[in-house]
Amino acid sequence: MGGLAILLLILALIIGGIGLFVEALWWLLIISVVLLIAGAIFGRSRSRGGGTSV
């Protein structure tokens, strides 16, 4: 009985760790898309504005 509990505990930790990893990847994807859009908007407005980009 104790071995089964330990096995279930290890399985729960592995599944939880995978879930956390997937959740972190999802938030990383959202943040990178937001930064990409913001960079495109600011880059376009900056290149149109003065034309003094280096």
Buried (B, 14 or more C-beta within 10 A) or exposed (E): EEEEEEEEEEEEEEEEEEEEEEEEEEEEEEEEEEEEEEEEEEEEEEEEEEEEEE
